[in-house]
Amino acid sequence: MAVALKLSDESVEDTKAMAAAEHRSVPKQIEYWARIGKLVLENPDMPLRMIQDTMLSFEEAKAGQAVPYQLG
């Protein structure tokens, strides 16, 4: 369900640069930040890089790019 939000012009301008650098649209960049923020709050002891790597690994698995880990 899409919802219209009012954001300050300053917030949107700040988002545009990062969205362009990350090859995302402004709405997708805001969604990404919201997802990261939620995960950081839910996992306060987990470093941000670990959260990002975990998100990437889930997407790789969904795309069929995961390789089973072999012990030993």
HELIX and SHEET records of a PDB file:
HELIX    1   1 ASP A    9  ALA A   21  1                                  13    
HELIX    2   2 VAL A   26  GLU A   42  1                                  17    
HELIX    3   3 LEU A   48  LYS A   62  1                                  15    
END                                                                             
